[in-house]
Amino acid sequence: MSKKLVILVSFLVALSQTRLPQEISKTPTLTAFLEPRESIVRVVALQPDCPLEFVRALLLHGVEGGGFQIYQVRNRGTKPIRSYKIATVTSVGTSASWGDGKLPLQQLLFPGDLRAQRIEDWNINIVPLTDKMKVDFDVKGPLKGIVVFMVVRVELADGTTYTAEAEYEALQAFFEKNQSDLKSK
């Protein structure tokens, strides 16, 4: 059990250290595979009142180490979005966020528009996951953790905001407490 926990913590900490596409574009191409669902489950938080929605959320496991998230979001609201903050929270209590909800995007995200992250922008070569790789990277199962993608904050062009800061912080605290409880047993 402790070996799996160490592997999960290592992977999830690596996820929290995700680099921006412009940082990665200056580095050589990285090789990764899609994290199998039986190893790490990715979940998108249900936020029906939020004007921004995830339409794609992938977890990639780097062959040389580390992890990456690739996501796409869409403005499903009726007003343009000026800025947003999104995050991932893991079942071991680690988290990462992108955008700060205060700086304007380079351009507004209009209703129906998709803000896509392309794998090509990240210099990542995705390879098929073989049975040997599942064993070598200990991603065969059983389940090692959960990664929750969520929208934390959205600022619309008219100045109104949507916020889920309280839910984000509560989810982090919940997972941190569960992790602490597991360690104390």
C-alpha positions as a LaTeX table, in Angstrom:
\begin{tabular}{lrrr}
\hline
Residue & $x$ (\AA) & $y$ (\AA) & $z$ (\AA) \\
\hline
Met1 & 0.00 & 0.00 & 0.00 \\
Ser2 & 2.77 & 2.49 & 0.85 \\
Lys3 & 4.57 & 1.91 & $-2.50$ \\
Lys4 & 1.37 & 2.74 & $-4.37$ \\
Leu5 & 0.87 & 5.82 & $-2.23$ \\
Val6 & 4.42 & 7.03 & $-2.93$ \\
Ile7 & 3.92 & 6.50 & $-6.68$ \\
Leu8 & 0.57 & 8.29 & $-6.60$ \\
Val9 & 1.93 & 11.20 & $-4.60$ \\
Ser10 & 4.92 & 11.49 & $-6.94$ \\
Phe11 & 2.68 & 11.51 & $-10.00$ \\
Leu12 & 0.22 & 13.97 & $-8.52$ \\
Val13 & 2.94 & 16.32 & $-7.31$ \\
Ala14 & 4.36 & 16.24 & $-10.83$ \\
Leu15 & 0.90 & 17.15 & $-12.14$ \\
Ser16 & 0.89 & 20.19 & $-9.89$ \\
Gln17 & 4.11 & 21.38 & $-11.52$ \\
Thr18 & 2.65 & 21.67 & $-15.01$ \\
Arg19 & 4.46 & 24.09 & $-17.29$ \\
Leu20 & 2.82 & 26.54 & $-19.66$ \\
Pro21 & 2.94 & 25.84 & $-23.41$ \\
Gln22 & 5.33 & 28.73 & $-24.07$ \\
Glu23 & 7.75 & 27.26 & $-21.52$ \\
Ile24 & 7.56 & 23.81 & $-23.06$ \\
Ser25 & 7.94 & 25.08 & $-26.63$ \\
Lys26 & 11.56 & 25.91 & $-25.77$ \\
Thr27 & 12.26 & 22.36 & $-24.65$ \\
Pro28 & 12.71 & 19.18 & $-26.65$ \\
Thr29 & 9.66 & 17.09 & $-27.45$ \\
Leu30 & 8.45 & 15.12 & $-24.46$ \\
Thr31 & 7.09 & 11.59 & $-24.74$ \\
Ala32 & 3.98 & 10.68 & $-22.78$ \\
Phe33 & 1.04 & 8.30 & $-22.70$ \\
Leu34 & $-2.56$ & 8.82 & $-21.65$ \\
Glu35 & $-2.94$ & 7.93 & $-17.99$ \\
Pro36 & $-5.17$ & 4.84 & $-17.92$ \\
Arg37 & $-8.52$ & 5.36 & $-16.19$ \\
Glu38 & $-8.01$ & 2.28 & $-14.03$ \\
Ser39 & $-4.95$ & 3.99 & $-12.50$ \\
Ile40 & $-6.00$ & 7.64 & $-12.10$ \\
Val41 & $-9.61$ & 8.66 & $-12.64$ \\
Arg42 & $-10.13$ & 12.12 & $-14.07$ \\
Val43 & $-13.32$ & 13.87 & $-13.06$ \\
Val44 & $-14.76$ & 17.17 & $-14.25$ \\
Ala45 & $-16.72$ & 18.92 & $-11.50$ \\
Leu46 & $-20.38$ & 19.50 & $-12.30$ \\
Gln47 & $-20.85$ & 23.28 & $-12.26$ \\
Pro48 & $-24.15$ & 23.96 & $-14.04$ \\
Asp49 & $-24.24$ & 27.67 & $-13.14$ \\
Cys50 & $-20.73$ & 28.31 & $-14.44$ \\
Pro51 & $-20.45$ & 30.03 & $-17.84$ \\
Leu52 & $-17.27$ & 28.08 & $-18.60$ \\
Glu53 & $-17.27$ & 24.32 & $-19.13$ \\
Phe54 & $-14.62$ & 21.71 & $-19.75$ \\
Val55 & $-15.13$ & 19.88 & $-23.04$ \\
Arg56 & $-11.90$ & 17.89 & $-22.82$ \\
Ala57 & $-9.66$ & 16.97 & $-19.91$ \\
Leu58 & $-6.72$ & 14.61 & $-20.38$ \\
Leu59 & $-4.06$ & 13.37 & $-18.01$ \\
Leu60 & $-0.74$ & 12.51 & $-19.58$ \\
His61 & 2.03 & 10.53 & $-17.89$ \\
Gly62 & 5.54 & 11.53 & $-19.00$ \\
Val63 & 7.81 & 8.65 & $-19.96$ \\
Glu64 & 10.75 & 10.59 & $-18.51$ \\
Gly65 & 8.70 & 11.47 & $-15.42$ \\
Gly66 & 6.11 & 14.05 & $-14.52$ \\
Gly67 & 2.58 & 14.54 & $-15.63$ \\
Phe68 & 0.61 & 16.96 & $-17.77$ \\
Gln69 & $-2.98$ & 18.08 & $-18.15$ \\
Ile70 & $-4.38$ & 19.04 & $-21.50$ \\
Tyr71 & $-7.81$ & 20.64 & $-21.44$ \\
Gln72 & $-10.26$ & 22.55 & $-23.56$ \\
Val73 & $-12.91$ & 24.91 & $-22.20$ \\
Arg74 & $-15.94$ & 26.51 & $-23.83$ \\
Asn75 & $-17.95$ & 29.61 & $-23.00$ \\
Arg76 & $-21.46$ & 28.16 & $-22.61$ \\
Gly77 & $-22.83$ & 31.41 & $-21.22$ \\
Thr78 & $-24.45$ & 34.38 & $-22.92$ \\
Lys79 & $-21.74$ & 36.99 & $-22.21$ \\
Pro80 & $-18.08$ & 37.21 & $-23.27$ \\
Ile81 & $-15.52$ & 36.01 & $-20.72$ \\
Arg82 & $-12.64$ & 38.35 & $-19.88$ \\
Ser83 & $-10.64$ & 36.01 & $-17.63$ \\
Tyr84 & $-10.85$ & 32.72 & $-15.77$ \\
Lys85 & $-9.05$ & 30.49 & $-13.31$ \\
Ile86 & $-9.24$ & 26.72 & $-13.56$ \\
Ala87 & $-7.68$ & 24.10 & $-11.33$ \\
Thr88 & $-7.10$ & 20.46 & $-10.62$ \\
Val89 & $-7.37$ & 18.96 & $-7.15$ \\
Thr90 & $-6.10$ & 15.47 & $-6.43$ \\
Ser91 & $-7.24$ & 12.86 & $-3.96$ \\
Val92 & $-3.94$ & 13.24 & $-2.09$ \\
Gly93 & $-4.61$ & 16.93 & $-1.51$ \\
Thr94 & $-2.30$ & 18.48 & $-4.09$ \\
Ser95 & $-3.61$ & 21.07 & $-6.52$ \\
Ala96 & $-2.61$ & 23.24 & $-9.43$ \\
Ser97 & $-4.34$ & 26.20 & $-11.04$ \\
Trp98 & $-4.04$ & 28.23 & $-14.23$ \\
Gly99 & $-5.01$ & 31.83 & $-14.79$ \\
Asp100 & $-5.62$ & 34.10 & $-11.85$ \\
Gly101 & $-9.04$ & 35.42 & $-12.67$ \\
Lys102 & $-7.69$ & 38.99 & $-12.61$ \\
Leu103 & $-5.58$ & 39.37 & $-15.72$ \\
Pro104 & $-7.51$ & 39.72 & $-18.96$ \\
Leu105 & $-7.14$ & 37.06 & $-21.61$ \\
Gln106 & $-5.41$ & 38.20 & $-24.78$ \\
Gln107 & $-8.86$ & 38.25 & $-26.31$ \\
Leu108 & $-12.35$ & 37.76 & $-25.00$ \\
Leu109 & $-13.87$ & 34.30 & $-25.06$ \\
Phe110 & $-17.23$ & 34.87 & $-26.72$ \\
Pro111 & $-20.35$ & 32.73 & $-26.15$ \\
Gly112 & $-19.88$ & 29.36 & $-27.84$ \\
Asp113 & $-16.14$ & 29.88 & $-28.34$ \\
Leu114 & $-13.70$ & 27.14 & $-27.42$ \\
Arg115 & $-10.34$ & 27.84 & $-25.79$ \\
Ala116 & $-8.44$ & 24.83 & $-26.98$ \\
Gln117 & $-5.14$ & 23.49 & $-25.83$ \\
Arg118 & $-3.58$ & 21.43 & $-28.52$ \\
Ile119 & $-1.15$ & 18.65 & $-27.78$ \\
Glu120 & 1.06 & 20.08 & $-30.53$ \\
Asp121 & 1.38 & 23.32 & $-28.55$ \\
Trp122 & 2.96 & 21.40 & $-25.69$ \\
Asn123 & 5.69 & 19.57 & $-27.69$ \\
Ile124 & 4.37 & 16.23 & $-26.45$ \\
Asn125 & 4.56 & 13.04 & $-28.46$ \\
Ile126 & 1.80 & 10.71 & $-27.23$ \\
Val127 & 2.67 & 7.04 & $-27.53$ \\
Pro128 & 0.36 & 4.06 & $-27.12$ \\
Leu129 & 0.42 & 2.47 & $-23.68$ \\
Thr130 & 1.70 & $-1.09$ & $-23.92$ \\
Asp131 & 1.27 & $-3.88$ & $-21.36$ \\
Lys132 & 5.00 & $-3.63$ & $-20.59$ \\
Met133 & 4.69 & 0.13 & $-19.95$ \\
Lys134 & 1.73 & $-0.49$ & $-17.63$ \\
Val135 & 3.97 & $-2.68$ & $-15.49$ \\
Asp136 & 7.10 & $-0.47$ & $-15.80$ \\
Phe137 & 5.20 & 2.69 & $-14.78$ \\
Asp138 & 2.90 & 0.92 & $-12.27$ \\
Val139 & $-0.27$ & 2.15 & $-13.96$ \\
Lys140 & $-1.96$ & $-1.21$ & $-14.33$ \\
Gly141 & $-4.28$ & $-0.75$ & $-11.35$ \\
Pro142 & $-5.72$ & $-0.86$ & $-8.82$ \\
Leu143 & $-6.92$ & 2.72 & $-8.70$ \\
Lys144 & $-4.32$ & 5.06 & $-7.22$ \\
Gly145 & $-6.14$ & 8.37 & $-7.19$ \\
Ile146 & $-8.59$ & 10.89 & $-8.53$ \\
Val147 & $-7.92$ & 14.20 & $-10.29$ \\
Val148 & $-10.78$ & 16.70 & $-10.31$ \\
Phe149 & $-10.81$ & 19.44 & $-12.95$ \\
Met150 & $-12.86$ & 22.49 & $-11.99$ \\
Val151 & $-13.50$ & 26.13 & $-12.80$ \\
Val152 & $-12.56$ & 28.31 & $-9.82$ \\
Arg153 & $-13.45$ & 31.77 & $-11.08$ \\
Val154 & $-14.75$ & 33.51 & $-14.20$ \\
Glu155 & $-14.88$ & 37.24 & $-14.87$ \\
Leu156 & $-17.25$ & 38.30 & $-17.61$ \\
Ala157 & $-16.64$ & 41.27 & $-19.90$ \\
Asp158 & $-19.33$ & 43.29 & $-18.09$ \\
Gly159 & $-17.48$ & 42.88 & $-14.77$ \\
Thr160 & $-19.78$ & 40.26 & $-13.20$ \\
Thr161 & $-18.14$ & 37.13 & $-11.81$ \\
Tyr162 & $-18.79$ & 33.48 & $-11.17$ \\
Thr163 & $-16.81$ & 32.02 & $-8.30$ \\
Ala164 & $-16.34$ & 28.55 & $-6.88$ \\
Glu165 & $-13.43$ & 29.47 & $-4.57$ \\
Ala166 & $-15.26$ & 28.05 & $-1.55$ \\
Glu167 & $-15.88$ & 24.72 & $-3.29$ \\
Tyr168 & $-12.28$ & 24.60 & $-4.52$ \\
Glu169 & $-10.89$ & 25.22 & $-1.04$ \\
Ala170 & $-13.37$ & 22.77 & 0.54 \\
Leu171 & $-12.39$ & 20.05 & $-1.93$ \\
Gln172 & $-8.68$ & 20.63 & $-1.23$ \\
Ala173 & $-9.30$ & 20.49 & 2.53 \\
Phe174 & $-11.39$ & 17.33 & 2.18 \\
Phe175 & $-8.72$ & 15.48 & 0.23 \\
Glu176 & $-5.93$ & 16.76 & 2.51 \\
Lys177 & $-7.83$ & 15.55 & 5.60 \\
Asn178 & $-8.47$ & 12.15 & 4.03 \\
Gln179 & $-4.78$ & 11.87 & 3.17 \\
Ser180 & $-3.79$ & 12.86 & 6.69 \\
Asp181 & $-6.24$ & 10.35 & 8.15 \\
Leu182 & $-4.75$ & 7.58 & 5.96 \\
Lys183 & $-1.21$ & 8.42 & 7.08 \\
Ser184 & $-2.17$ & 8.32 & 10.76 \\
Lys185 & $-3.57$ & 4.79 & 10.52 \\
\hline
\end{tabular}
